[in-house]
């Protein structure tokens, strides 16, 4: 079974993510997985997949080549991998766009966007909201 994981850049609930991964790995026979090259859930999923000796593919978004169109190109590349299922993780508008593209392609979706974050000390979640970026690239 080939599975695409999308979203979860700021997701930190290691237990719930592993539970979902294990359900697909043991329960559904996942043998190949595609993830983004982002931090957060993608990093955890890559480590889980490598530990389980799966065929793991990390798909980057070519930001320098394509600018704002990079993320839509990555979504297309993920769907062109002919997945048997797409797992949606917590995220923003990009995850909603992936949901629409996946539904249009007729691929089954496992929606995990409601998974709870792990709240830290003061009740806020690190990375819960995007921080403004004011650094100059060049």
N, C-alpha and C positions, 0 to 999 in steps of 0.2 A: 504494500500500500504506500502510495506517495502522498505526503501531507505538506501543505504550505502553512507556515505560521506567520501571521502578520499583526503588527502593532506591539504594544507593551513596552515602549521605549522607557517609560518611567515606572514600570510595574516592578514590585519588590517582594511579592508574596511567594517565596521560594517553595513552600510546602504545596500550595494550591497549583502552582505551575508544574511541579513534579508529578502531582497527582494526575493532572490532565495528560502529561506526557506518558506516564505509565499506563494510563487507560488506553491510549492509542498504540503503545508499543506492545504490551502484553495482550490486551483485549481485542485489538483490531489488526494486529500483525503489521504495524508500520515498519517499513524497511528502508524508506528513503524520505528525507525531509529537506525542505527549502525554507530558509529564514533570511531576514534582512541582515545587514552588517551593522545594525545599530547596537547600542548598549542596552542594558536592562534585560528584558525577557529573552531577547535574541542570544545574548552571551550565555545565559543559563541554559537555553535550549541546545545551543551548540555543544556545551560541555556534557549535557545529558546524552545527546546523540552520539558523541564520540565515545563516551564511556560505555554505551550500549552497542558499540561497533556498527552503527548505522551509516548509510551513505548520506553524509551531510553536505548541503550546498548553501553557501552564504552568498546572497545576491546583493551587490552594492548598488547604490544610486549614483550615477555618473554626474554629480553636481557641476563639476568644472566644465564638462563638455556640453551639458544640456540645460543648465540653470534650473528654472522652476519646473521644467518639464521632466526633470530627472526622476521624481517620485512616480509620476504616471508611467514612465518607461519601465521602472522597476516593477510596478504592479503588473504591467503587460508581460514582462519576462517571467514573473512568478506564475502567472496563469498559462503561459506558453509551455511550462514544464509539464502540463497535462496532469494536474493533481487529482487524486481521488477525493480529497477533502481539503477545505481551507478552514483553519482555526483562526478566529478573530479574537485578539486580545485587547485589553483596554487601550484607548487612544482617542484621537480627535477626528477631524474631518477626513484625514487620509484613510482611516479605518472605515469610515462610512463610504468613501469612494471605492475601497476594495470590496466592501459588501455588495455594492451595486454592480461592479464589474464581475464579481463571482456569480451573482445571481443571473446576470445576463448570459454568462457562459454556461449556466446550468450545472455548476459544480456544487455539491452539498457543502453547507456551512455549519461549523460548530461554533456558536457564538458564546465566547467566554468574557465578553466585555463587562459583565457584572461581577466578576471576581473581585473580592475585597482586597484593598491594599492593606499592608501592615502599617498601622499608625505608630509613629515613634513618639517618644517622651512627651512632647507638649501637644499631642493630638494632631499635628500636621504631618504631612507626608513630604519627605524630601523629593523634589522634582515633580511634585503634583501639578505645578503650573510652569509653563515655559518662562524662563527668565529672559529679559531683554538682552540682546547681544549688541554691544557697542564697540567691539574691537574691529580694527581695520585689518583686512586680509593682506593688503599690499601697501 
